[in-house]
């Protein structure tokens, strides 16, 4: 699966509309093989992104969990540490 699509469920604060749209765009790009569709495919491509985003919103609003919401900052730091371990580089402290 595309590495750029991030988990959006059960975070505090919740996923933003931008994050949902970005994940939907990445998903449609992966499925279609287009980074940027041609003019002939642009309407279908954009409609697909909107429909995937709507489905994602509906899914996330329907899911339930008893787990505590995850902290974005903690998850970002964990991802940096995994990356540094995997690629043998020092993690950035942006």
Steps between C-alpha positions, in 0.01 A plus 500: 500500500607856453727613783368855479154400620500540877265362763240767573274332756513553877725802525466800724428740338303309234611486137448822311313532172837565332646175635199303376519662156878445478464131587218464247711667232791263570266200483353607165849574364611151601197333342507699177875520454469874433678767698308760304229381263463620143225750418294209363521317837502797735127503575486126576818524709371793709161333546676186624701703753177662629322164524791332681519794743124472568536127563796563732305762697206262533726215608678705764176637642363144525800339670503454877784421736563473872865592454629838603553739208858502372714809529621628162831628635582166664413310181716734289796443732448122488496514119825699502663244726384211278633681195836569661529136603394375158718731292783552750468879508471744784146621553426865432366709786297745289 
